[in-house]
Amino acid sequence: MLDSILSDFVLDCRSRGYAKRTIESYAGHVGYFLTLYDIDSDYSDLRSFLVHIRDEKEYTLSTCSNYFAALSTFYDFLEFERIVDRNIIPSFRKRYMRSYKKNHVPESRQLISVEDMGRLIDTPDILAYRVLILFLAKTGIRRNELIMLDRENLDLDNLTVYLKPTAKRSNRTVFFDLETKAFLEVYLDERTDKEKALFVGVQNGHRITRNQVYDVVAWEAFKIDLHDPKGRLDQKFGPHCCRHWYTTWLRRAGMSRPFIQELRGDARKEAIDVYDHIEKDELKEAYLQYIPKLGVKP
């Protein structure tokens, strides 16, 4: 019965155009909730579940919010299908999650120095891992964007990479510098496989996965004491820390906020932004001027 309902919920999410990762996350969160509570749960059950994931499992605020976002979508589906009378999650979130957020002091991600980023890239024994970390740091792209890249998306001559379309990104053209180009040329020359993916798992030779990307970055950071898997957020170092590093050091080097937003693919939502066109050549020139040089070689 529950398996059938979850399958129908997944199909509903797909029909509504939810991203694959979102659907997988929602299904996992809802599935875990249903191992502890029934579908016809009440406010008491929801309070117990919040205490369980927040205080007992010590999940972050973001993770707790994601759980209840998934549950809200699930119970909205159940209400639509007339399996339950009413979706009580929104009222629960309004009462408990908002006050939780109000009193929550967010942790910041770890920011490492330019010198430490150079050390991190020099740490792996495998060239592919060095290239992967360098590419994340020098382009600022998200983990999923990196996974989706194919070799044909690279333009080595023009120091440009063209990203696949994703819901979160407005600008799909990003750049890399000559340091990165040197690594990419050696890496691609050594590749003897037919796989079209730009980054592949070393063991199986197929397109690298999210978990593999995380494991590579976190393990290499752990080896030089930049990652504590049991520490606070600012003591851990994962793939998104490369994006944090990229953004912060471009800003500290003097790049303007609109240029950084454009490179990150963030939507600039103020009315005047519509008229503030940034030409690609201008953006590339600024990027090459401000991106930190690490002094690394393949």
ZADO-1210 file (C-alpha; in nm, 4 decimals, padded with zeros to 6 digits):
<atoms>
<atom x="00.0000" y="00.0000" z="00.0000" code="MET" pos="1"/>
<atom x="00.2680" y="00.2516" z="00.1054" code="LEU" pos="2"/>
<atom x="00.4986" y="00.1493" z="-00.1806" code="ASP" pos="3"/>
<atom x="00.2141" y="00.2102" z="-00.4253" code="SER" pos="4"/>
<atom x="00.1386" y="00.5528" z="-00.2772" code="ILE" pos="5"/>
<atom x="00.5054" y="00.6520" z="-00.2891" code="LEU" pos="6"/>
<atom x="00.5287" y="00.5387" z="-00.6516" code="SER" pos="7"/>
<atom x="00.2222" y="00.7460" z="-00.7354" code="ASP" pos="8"/>
<atom x="00.3738" y="01.0431" z="-00.5500" code="PHE" pos="9"/>
<atom x="00.6951" y="01.0156" z="-00.7524" code="VAL" pos="10"/>
<atom x="00.4923" y="01.0024" z="-01.0741" code="LEU" pos="11"/>
<atom x="00.2973" y="01.3093" z="-00.9609" code="ASP" pos="12"/>
<atom x="00.6220" y="01.4998" z="-00.9001" code="CYS" pos="13"/>
<atom x="00.7522" y="01.3995" z="-01.2422" code="ARG" pos="14"/>
<atom x="00.4270" y="01.5113" z="-01.4030" code="SER" pos="15"/>
<atom x="00.4629" y="01.8492" z="-01.2342" code="ARG" pos="16"/>
<atom x="00.8110" y="01.8916" z="-01.3801" code="GLY" pos="17"/>
<atom x="01.0170" y="01.8584" z="-01.0617" code="TYR" pos="18"/>
<atom x="01.3895" y="01.8050" z="-01.1112" code="ALA" pos="19"/>
<atom x="01.5177" y="01.4485" z="-01.0812" code="LYS" pos="20"/>
<atom x="01.7301" y="01.5284" z="-00.7764" code="ARG" pos="21"/>
<atom x="01.4370" y="01.6983" z="-00.6046" code="THR" pos="22"/>
<atom x="01.2148" y="01.3962" z="-00.6642" code="ILE" pos="23"/>
<atom x="01.4802" y="01.1592" z="-00.5283" code="GLU" pos="24"/>
<atom x="01.5262" y="01.3785" z="-00.2226" code="SER" pos="25"/>
<atom x="01.1516" y="01.4088" z="-00.1588" code="TYR" pos="26"/>
<atom x="01.0977" y="01.0357" z="-00.1963" code="ALA" pos="27"/>
<atom x="01.3808" y="00.9612" z="00.0453" code="GLY" pos="28"/>
<atom x="01.2611" y="01.2103" z="00.3075" code="HIS" pos="29"/>
<atom x="00.8994" y="01.0966" z="00.2866" code="VAL" pos="30"/>
<atom x="01.0019" y="00.7309" z="00.2907" code="GLY" pos="31"/>
<atom x="01.2009" y="00.7830" z="00.6105" code="TYR" pos="32"/>
<atom x="00.9096" y="00.9636" z="00.7776" code="PHE" pos="33"/>
<atom x="00.6762" y="00.6774" z="00.6900" code="LEU" pos="34"/>
<atom x="00.9071" y="00.4249" z="00.8547" code="THR" pos="35"/>
<atom x="00.8324" y="00.6018" z="01.1840" code="LEU" pos="36"/>
<atom x="00.4769" y="00.7340" z="01.1474" code="TYR" pos="37"/>
<atom x="00.1521" y="00.6565" z="00.9679" code="ASP" pos="38"/>
<atom x="00.0082" y="00.8519" z="00.6767" code="ILE" pos="39"/>
<atom x="-00.2725" y="00.9856" z="00.8982" code="ASP" pos="40"/>
<atom x="-00.0220" y="01.1456" z="01.1381" code="SER" pos="41"/>
<atom x="-00.1236" y="01.4428" z="01.3517" code="ASP" pos="42"/>
<atom x="00.0544" y="01.7491" z="01.4901" code="TYR" pos="43"/>
<atom x="00.1916" y="01.5454" z="01.7812" code="SER" pos="44"/>
<atom x="00.3647" y="01.3101" z="01.5378" code="ASP" pos="45"/>
<atom x="00.5087" y="01.6010" z="01.3429" code="LEU" pos="46"/>
<atom x="00.6449" y="01.7606" z="01.6603" code="ARG" pos="47"/>
<atom x="00.8056" y="01.4316" z="01.7564" code="SER" pos="48"/>
<atom x="00.9563" y="01.3957" z="01.4092" code="PHE" pos="49"/>
<atom x="01.1014" y="01.7486" z="01.4202" code="LEU" pos="50"/>
<atom x="01.2628" y="01.6790" z="01.7579" code="VAL" pos="51"/>
<atom x="01.3934" y="01.3479" z="01.6231" code="HIS" pos="52"/>
<atom x="01.5690" y="01.4883" z="01.3154" code="ILE" pos="53"/>
<atom x="01.6755" y="01.8175" z="01.4748" code="ARG" pos="54"/>
<atom x="01.7861" y="01.7135" z="01.8255" code="ASP" pos="55"/>
<atom x="01.8498" y="01.3394" z="01.8081" code="GLU" pos="56"/>
<atom x="01.9950" y="01.3052" z="01.4595" code="LYS" pos="57"/>
<atom x="02.1322" y="01.6631" z="01.4759" code="GLU" pos="58"/>
<atom x="02.0380" y="01.7535" z="01.1202" code="TYR" pos="59"/>
<atom x="02.1025" y="02.1107" z="01.0110" code="THR" pos="60"/>
<atom x="01.8278" y="02.3690" z="00.9767" code="LEU" pos="61"/>
<atom x="01.8480" y="02.3378" z="00.6008" code="SER" pos="62"/>
<atom x="01.8050" y="01.9598" z="00.6133" code="THR" pos="63"/>
<atom x="01.5118" y="01.9847" z="00.8558" code="CYS" pos="64"/>
<atom x="01.3470" y="02.2407" z="00.6285" code="SER" pos="65"/>
<atom x="01.3984" y="02.0094" z="00.3315" code="ASN" pos="66"/>
<atom x="01.2261" y="01.7251" z="00.5166" code="TYR" pos="67"/>
<atom x="00.9195" y="01.9334" z="00.5872" code="PHE" pos="68"/>
<atom x="00.9130" y="02.0763" z="00.2361" code="ALA" pos="69"/>
<atom x="00.9030" y="01.7177" z="00.1093" code="ALA" pos="70"/>
<atom x="00.6280" y="01.6272" z="00.3552" code="LEU" pos="71"/>
<atom x="00.4245" y="01.9322" z="00.2562" code="SER" pos="72"/>
<atom x="00.4427" y="01.8337" z="-00.1109" code="THR" pos="73"/>
<atom x="00.3553" y="01.4743" z="-00.0227" code="PHE" pos="74"/>
<atom x="00.0530" y="01.5651" z="00.1875" code="TYR" pos="75"/>
<atom x="-00.0619" y="01.8103" z="-00.0769" code="ASP" pos="76"/>
<atom x="-00.0612" y="01.5131" z="-00.3154" code="PHE" pos="77"/>
<atom x="-00.2518" y="01.3003" z="-00.0609" code="LEU" pos="78"/>
<atom x="-00.5119" y="01.5724" z="-00.0198" code="GLU" pos="79"/>
<atom x="-00.5496" y="01.6044" z="-00.3968" code="PHE" pos="80"/>
<atom x="-00.5982" y="01.2287" z="-00.4230" code="GLU" pos="81"/>
<atom x="-00.8436" y="01.2420" z="-00.1276" code="ARG" pos="82"/>
<atom x="-00.6336" y="01.0007" z="00.0747" code="ILE" pos="83"/>
<atom x="-00.6281" y="01.2516" z="00.3616" code="VAL" pos="84"/>
<atom x="-00.8771" y="01.5256" z="00.4420" code="ASP" pos="85"/>
<atom x="-00.6290" y="01.8095" z="00.4822" code="ARG" pos="86"/>
<atom x="-00.2617" y="01.8894" z="00.4454" code="ASN" pos="87"/>
<atom x="-00.1564" y="02.0012" z="00.7929" code="ILE" pos="88"/>
<atom x="00.2114" y="02.0534" z="00.7107" code="ILE" pos="89"/>
<atom x="00.1888" y="02.4242" z="00.6077" code="PRO" pos="90"/>
<atom x="00.0306" y="02.5253" z="00.9385" code="SER" pos="91"/>
<atom x="00.2882" y="02.3168" z="01.1271" code="PHE" pos="92"/>
<atom x="00.5751" y="02.4811" z="00.9386" code="ARG" pos="93"/>
<atom x="00.4294" y="02.8270" z="01.0056" code="LYS" pos="94"/>
<atom x="00.4171" y="02.7629" z="01.3808" code="ARG" pos="95"/>
<atom x="00.7369" y="02.5655" z="01.4387" code="TYR" pos="96"/>
<atom x="00.9771" y="02.6057" z="01.1484" code="MET" pos="97"/>
<atom x="00.9568" y="02.9850" z="01.1236" code="ARG" pos="98"/>
<atom x="01.0332" y="03.0321" z="01.4924" code="SER" pos="99"/>
<atom x="01.3129" y="02.7799" z="01.4565" code="TYR" pos="100"/>
<atom x="01.4629" y="02.9771" z="01.1696" code="LYS" pos="101"/>
<atom x="01.4210" y="03.3066" z="01.3574" code="LYS" pos="102"/>
<atom x="01.6275" y="03.1841" z="01.6520" code="ASN" pos="103"/>
<atom x="01.8785" y="02.9921" z="01.4435" code="HIS" pos="104"/>
<atom x="02.2302" y="03.1274" z="01.3981" code="VAL" pos="105"/>
<atom x="02.3415" y="02.9874" z="01.0616" code="PRO" pos="106"/>
<atom x="02.6811" y="02.8275" z="01.0256" code="GLU" pos="107"/>
<atom x="02.9061" y="02.9505" z="00.7486" code="SER" pos="108"/>
<atom x="03.0949" y="02.7273" z="00.5097" code="ARG" pos="109"/>
<atom x="03.4678" y="02.6936" z="00.5435" code="GLN" pos="110"/>
<atom x="03.6716" y="02.9399" z="00.3424" code="LEU" pos="111"/>
<atom x="04.0279" y="02.8323" z="00.2765" code="ILE" pos="112"/>
<atom x="04.3135" y="03.0539" z="00.1657" code="SER" pos="113"/>
<atom x="04.4485" y="03.0742" z="-00.1875" code="VAL" pos="114"/>
<atom x="04.7607" y="02.8958" z="-00.0626" code="GLU" pos="115"/>
<atom x="04.5547" y="02.6130" z="00.0887" code="ASP" pos="116"/>
<atom x="04.3625" y="02.5704" z="-00.2354" code="MET" pos="117"/>
<atom x="04.6955" y="02.5271" z="-00.4107" code="GLY" pos="118"/>
<atom x="04.7953" y="02.2652" z="-00.1518" code="ARG" pos="119"/>
<atom x="04.4632" y="02.0858" z="-00.1970" code="LEU" pos="120"/>
<atom x="04.5074" y="02.0617" z="-00.5731" code="ILE" pos="121"/>
<atom x="04.8625" y="01.9295" z="-00.5293" code="ASP" pos="122"/>
<atom x="04.7493" y="01.6609" z="-00.2819" code="THR" pos="123"/>
<atom x="04.5848" y="01.3883" z="-00.4988" code="PRO" pos="124"/>
<atom x="04.8077" y="01.1219" z="-00.6506" code="ASP" pos="125"/>
<atom x="04.5621" y="01.0822" z="-00.9391" code="ILE" pos="126"/>
<atom x="04.5667" y="01.3547" z="-01.2051" code="LEU" pos="127"/>
<atom x="04.1914" y="01.3261" z="-01.2676" code="ALA" pos="128"/>
<atom x="04.1213" y="01.4205" z="-00.9062" code="TYR" pos="129"/>
<atom x="04.3552" y="01.7198" z="-00.9229" code="ARG" pos="130"/>
<atom x="04.1812" y="01.8418" z="-01.2380" code="VAL" pos="131"/>
<atom x="03.8366" y="01.7940" z="-01.0856" code="LEU" pos="132"/>
<atom x="03.9133" y="02.0030" z="-00.7760" code="ILE" pos="133"/>
<atom x="04.0911" y="02.2704" z="-00.9792" code="LEU" pos="134"/>
<atom x="03.8008" y="02.2898" z="-01.2241" code="PHE" pos="135"/>
<atom x="03.5468" y="02.3358" z="-00.9438" code="LEU" pos="136"/>
<atom x="03.7596" y="02.6071" z="-00.7853" code="ALA" pos="137"/>
<atom x="03.8390" y="02.7993" z="-01.1027" code="LYS" pos="138"/>
<atom x="03.4869" y="02.7899" z="-01.2549" code="THR" pos="139"/>
<atom x="03.2699" y="02.8081" z="-00.9438" code="GLY" pos="140"/>
<atom x="03.0177" y="02.5687" z="-01.0956" code="ILE" pos="141"/>
<atom x="02.7895" y="02.3443" z="-00.8921" code="ARG" pos="142"/>
<atom x="02.8534" y="01.9750" z="-00.8454" code="ARG" pos="143"/>
<atom x="02.5594" y="01.8756" z="-01.0662" code="ASN" pos="144"/>
<atom x="02.6752" y="02.1106" z="-01.3417" code="GLU" pos="145"/>
<atom x="03.0186" y="01.9488" z="-01.3363" code="LEU" pos="146"/>
<atom x="02.8726" y="01.5975" z="-01.3533" code="ILE" pos="147"/>
<atom x="02.6661" y="01.6820" z="-01.6617" code="MET" pos="148"/>
<atom x="02.9585" y="01.8204" z="-01.8623" code="LEU" pos="149"/>
<atom x="03.0774" y="01.6448" z="-02.1770" code="ASP" pos="150"/>
<atom x="03.4134" y="01.6851" z="-02.3457" code="ARG" pos="151"/>
<atom x="03.2461" y="01.8715" z="-02.6309" code="GLU" pos="152"/>
<atom x="03.1327" y="02.1426" z="-02.3882" code="ASN" pos="153"/>
<atom x="03.4950" y="02.2583" z="-02.3534" code="LEU" pos="154"/>
<atom x="03.6512" y="02.5208" z="-02.5772" code="ASP" pos="155"/>
<atom x="04.0174" y="02.5006" z="-02.4818" code="LEU" pos="156"/>
<atom x="04.1282" y="02.7645" z="-02.7296" code="ASP" pos="157"/>
<atom x="03.8882" y="03.0235" z="-02.5899" code="ASN" pos="158"/>
<atom x="03.9152" y="02.9147" z="-02.2240" code="LEU" pos="159"/>
<atom x="03.5416" y="02.8634" z="-02.2151" code="THR" pos="160"/>
<atom x="03.3017" y="02.5940" z="-02.0977" code="VAL" pos="161"/>
<atom x="02.9362" y="02.5796" z="-02.1989" code="TYR" pos="162"/>
<atom x="02.7155" y="02.4348" z="-01.9260" code="LEU" pos="163"/>
<atom x="02.4052" y="02.2239" z="-01.9759" code="LYS" pos="164"/>
<atom x="02.0766" y="02.3999" z="-01.8923" code="PRO" pos="165"/>
<atom x="01.9621" y="02.3699" z="-01.5310" code="THR" pos="166"/>
<atom x="01.6811" y="02.5307" z="-01.3363" code="ALA" pos="167"/>
<atom x="01.9129" y="02.7244" z="-01.1045" code="LYS" pos="168"/>
<atom x="02.1457" y="02.8819" z="-01.3606" code="ARG" pos="169"/>
<atom x="02.0820" y="03.1924" z="-01.5698" code="SER" pos="170"/>
<atom x="02.4211" y="03.2198" z="-01.7449" code="ASN" pos="171"/>
<atom x="02.5556" y="02.8994" z="-01.9009" code="ARG" pos="172"/>
<atom x="02.8920" y="03.0345" z="-02.0223" code="THR" pos="173"/>
<atom x="03.1805" y="03.0253" z="-01.7759" code="VAL" pos="174"/>
<atom x="03.5545" y="03.0563" z="-01.8132" code="PHE" pos="175"/>
<atom x="03.8780" y="02.8995" z="-01.6933" code="PHE" pos="176"/>
<atom x="04.2336" y="03.0297" z="-01.6956" code="ASP" pos="177"/>
<atom x="04.5618" y="02.9106" z="-01.8411" code="LEU" pos="178"/>
<atom x="04.6492" y="02.7106" z="-01.5280" code="GLU" pos="179"/>
<atom x="04.3291" y="02.5133" z="-01.5702" code="THR" pos="180"/>
<atom x="04.3810" y="02.4744" z="-01.9439" code="LYS" pos="181"/>
<atom x="04.7227" y="02.3170" z="-01.8867" code="ALA" pos="182"/>
<atom x="04.5707" y="02.0568" z="-01.6542" code="PHE" pos="183"/>
<atom x="04.2806" y="01.9852" z="-01.8896" code="LEU" pos="184"/>
<atom x="04.5106" y="01.9307" z="-02.1879" code="GLU" pos="185"/>
<atom x="04.7226" y="01.6734" z="-02.0026" code="VAL" pos="186"/>
<atom x="04.4162" y="01.5059" z="-01.8526" code="TYR" pos="187"/>
<atom x="04.2373" y="01.4738" z="-02.1875" code="LEU" pos="188"/>
<atom x="04.5542" y="01.3542" z="-02.3623" code="ASP" pos="189"/>
<atom x="04.5848" y="01.0714" z="-02.1084" code="GLU" pos="190"/>
<atom x="04.2233" y="00.9629" z="-02.1503" code="ARG" pos="191"/>
<atom x="04.2003" y="00.6519" z="-02.3695" code="THR" pos="192"/>
<atom x="03.8309" y="00.5767" z="-02.3113" code="ASP" pos="193"/>
<atom x="03.5379" y="00.6542" z="-02.5406" code="LYS" pos="194"/>
<atom x="03.3226" y="00.8045" z="-02.2650" code="GLU" pos="195"/>
<atom x="03.1882" y="01.1453" z="-02.3687" code="LYS" pos="196"/>
<atom x="03.1647" y="01.2739" z="-02.0114" code="ALA" pos="197"/>
<atom x="03.4331" y="01.5246" z="-01.9160" code="LEU" pos="198"/>
<atom x="03.4793" y="01.3715" z="-01.5720" code="PHE" pos="199"/>
<atom x="03.4583" y="00.9976" z="-01.5150" code="VAL" pos="200"/>
<atom x="03.4960" y="00.7708" z="-01.2153" code="GLY" pos="201"/>
<atom x="03.8495" y="00.6342" z="-01.2000" code="VAL" pos="202"/>
<atom x="03.7303" y="00.2853" z="-01.1086" code="GLN" pos="203"/>
<atom x="03.4507" y="00.2293" z="-01.3625" code="ASN" pos="204"/>
<atom x="03.5363" y="00.4796" z="-01.6365" code="GLY" pos="205"/>
<atom x="03.1779" y="00.6088" z="-01.6602" code="HIS" pos="206"/>
<atom x="03.0359" y="00.9542" z="-01.5867" code="ARG" pos="207"/>
<atom x="03.1248" y="01.0519" z="-01.2325" code="ILE" pos="208"/>
<atom x="02.8462" y="01.0570" z="-00.9726" code="THR" pos="209"/>
<atom x="02.7522" y="01.3121" z="-00.7051" code="ARG" pos="210"/>
<atom x="02.8823" y="01.0915" z="-00.4269" code="ASN" pos="211"/>
<atom x="03.2093" y="01.0280" z="-00.6081" code="GLN" pos="212"/>
<atom x="03.2677" y="01.4013" z="-00.6529" code="VAL" pos="213"/>
<atom x="03.2028" y="01.4607" z="-00.2834" code="TYR" pos="214"/>
<atom x="03.4259" y="01.1726" z="-00.1788" code="ASP" pos="215"/>
<atom x="03.7151" y="01.2965" z="-00.3936" code="VAL" pos="216"/>
<atom x="03.7023" y="01.6538" z="-00.2611" code="VAL" pos="217"/>
<atom x="03.6364" y="01.5640" z="00.1029" code="ALA" pos="218"/>
<atom x="03.8984" y="01.2864" z="00.1176" code="TRP" pos="219"/>
<atom x="04.1745" y="01.4969" z="-00.0362" code="GLU" pos="220"/>
<atom x="04.0840" y="01.7857" z="00.1977" code="ALA" pos="221"/>
<atom x="04.0852" y="01.5460" z="00.4929" code="PHE" pos="222"/>
<atom x="04.4374" y="01.4339" z="00.4082" code="LYS" pos="223"/>
<atom x="04.5710" y="01.7874" z="00.4670" code="ILE" pos="224"/>
<atom x="04.3479" y="01.8686" z="00.7679" code="ASP" pos="225"/>
<atom x="04.1018" y="02.0879" z="00.5784" code="LEU" pos="226"/>
<atom x="03.8037" y="01.8572" z="00.6350" code="HIS" pos="227"/>
<atom x="03.6642" y="01.7224" z="00.9617" code="ASP" pos="228"/>
<atom x="03.3753" y="01.4873" z="00.8733" code="PRO" pos="229"/>
<atom x="03.2388" y="01.5098" z="01.2286" code="LYS" pos="230"/>
<atom x="03.2981" y="01.8818" z="01.2739" code="GLY" pos="231"/>
<atom x="03.0871" y="02.1914" z="01.2249" code="ARG" pos="232"/>
<atom x="02.9993" y="02.3173" z="00.8785" code="LEU" pos="233"/>
<atom x="03.2942" y="02.5571" z="00.8868" code="ASP" pos="234"/>
<atom x="03.5262" y="02.2638" z="00.9615" code="GLN" pos="235"/>
<atom x="03.4158" y="02.0580" z="00.6630" code="LYS" pos="236"/>
<atom x="03.5258" y="02.0919" z="00.3029" code="PHE" pos="237"/>
<atom x="03.3113" y="01.9589" z="00.0203" code="GLY" pos="238"/>
<atom x="03.2485" y="02.0491" z="-00.3442" code="PRO" pos="239"/>
<atom x="03.0310" y="02.3519" z="-00.2621" code="HIS" pos="240"/>
<atom x="03.3193" y="02.5027" z="-00.0645" code="CYS" pos="241"/>
<atom x="03.4973" y="02.5424" z="-00.3993" code="CYS" pos="242"/>
<atom x="03.2104" y="02.7618" z="-00.5194" code="ARG" pos="243"/>
<atom x="03.2304" y="02.9562" z="-00.1918" code="HIS" pos="244"/>
<atom x="03.6060" y="02.9969" z="-00.2407" code="TRP" pos="245"/>
<atom x="03.5584" y="03.1107" z="-00.6018" code="TYR" pos="246"/>
<atom x="03.2998" y="03.3741" z="-00.5116" code="THR" pos="247"/>
<atom x="03.4828" y="03.5109" z="-00.2092" code="THR" pos="248"/>
<atom x="03.8239" y="03.5421" z="-00.3648" code="TRP" pos="249"/>
<atom x="03.6910" y="03.7042" z="-00.6826" code="LEU" pos="250"/>
<atom x="03.5181" y="03.9602" z="-00.4601" code="ARG" pos="251"/>
<atom x="03.8272" y="04.0163" z="-00.2464" code="ARG" pos="252"/>
<atom x="04.0365" y="04.0595" z="-00.5611" code="ALA" pos="253"/>
<atom x="03.8098" y="04.3481" z="-00.6617" code="GLY" pos="254"/>
<atom x="03.5582" y="04.2052" z="-00.9108" code="MET" pos="255"/>
<atom x="03.2250" y="04.3872" z="-00.9095" code="SER" pos="256"/>
<atom x="02.9175" y="04.2191" z="-00.7637" code="ARG" pos="257"/>
<atom x="02.7185" y="04.2111" z="-01.0947" code="PRO" pos="258"/>
<atom x="03.0077" y="04.0405" z="-01.2726" code="PHE" pos="259"/>
<atom x="03.0346" y="03.7769" z="-00.9998" code="ILE" pos="260"/>
<atom x="02.6585" y="03.7188" z="-01.0131" code="GLN" pos="261"/>
<atom x="02.6812" y="03.6709" z="-01.3877" code="GLU" pos="262"/>
<atom x="02.9687" y="03.4240" z="-01.3595" code="LEU" pos="263"/>
<atom x="02.7860" y="03.2308" z="-01.0857" code="ARG" pos="264"/>
<atom x="02.4721" y="03.2163" z="-01.2977" code="GLY" pos="265"/>
<atom x="02.2653" y="03.3925" z="-01.0329" code="ASP" pos="266"/>
<atom x="01.9476" y="03.5714" z="-01.1395" code="ALA" pos="267"/>
<atom x="01.9823" y="03.9477" z="-01.0992" code="ARG" pos="268"/>
<atom x="01.6274" y="04.0426" z="-01.0108" code="LYS" pos="269"/>
<atom x="01.6286" y="04.4185" z="-00.9659" code="GLU" pos="270"/>
<atom x="01.4537" y="04.6134" z="-01.2422" code="ALA" pos="271"/>
<atom x="01.7678" y="04.8015" z="-01.3430" code="ILE" pos="272"/>
<atom x="01.9497" y="04.4712" z="-01.4016" code="ASP" pos="273"/>
<atom x="01.7414" y="04.4199" z="-01.7160" code="VAL" pos="274"/>
<atom x="01.9270" y="04.7126" z="-01.8733" code="TYR" pos="275"/>
<atom x="02.2691" y="04.6234" z="-01.7329" code="ASP" pos="276"/>
<atom x="02.3984" y="04.4049" z="-02.0132" code="HIS" pos="277"/>
<atom x="02.7386" y="04.2431" z="-01.9564" code="ILE" pos="278"/>
<atom x="02.9156" y="04.1416" z="-02.2735" code="GLU" pos="279"/>
<atom x="03.0863" y="03.8023" z="-02.2761" code="LYS" pos="280"/>
<atom x="03.4258" y="03.9437" z="-02.3790" code="ASP" pos="281"/>
<atom x="03.4068" y="04.1980" z="-02.0978" code="GLU" pos="282"/>
<atom x="03.3151" y="03.9252" z="-01.8491" code="LEU" pos="283"/>
<atom x="03.5971" y="03.6973" z="-01.9639" code="LYS" pos="284"/>
<atom x="03.8525" y="03.9771" z="-01.9429" code="GLU" pos="285"/>
<atom x="03.7456" y="04.0569" z="-01.5873" code="ALA" pos="286"/>
<atom x="03.7509" y="03.6898" z="-01.4894" code="TYR" pos="287"/>
<atom x="04.1072" y="03.6408" z="-01.6164" code="LEU" pos="288"/>
<atom x="04.2143" y="03.9548" z="-01.4325" code="GLN" pos="289"/>
<atom x="04.0694" y="03.8611" z="-01.0946" code="TYR" pos="290"/>
<atom x="04.0718" y="03.4813" z="-01.0658" code="ILE" pos="291"/>
<atom x="04.3440" y="03.3796" z="-00.8159" code="PRO" pos="292"/>
<atom x="04.6594" y="03.2240" z="-00.9570" code="LYS" pos="293"/>
<atom x="04.7601" y="02.9132" z="-00.7639" code="LEU" pos="294"/>
<atom x="05.1004" y="02.8341" z="-00.9103" code="GLY" pos="295"/>
<atom x="05.0063" y="02.4706" z="-00.9695" code="VAL" pos="296"/>
<atom x="05.1250" y="02.2540" z="-01.2562" code="LYS" pos="297"/>
<atom x="05.0007" y="01.9176" z="-01.3896" code="PRO" pos="298"/>
</atoms>
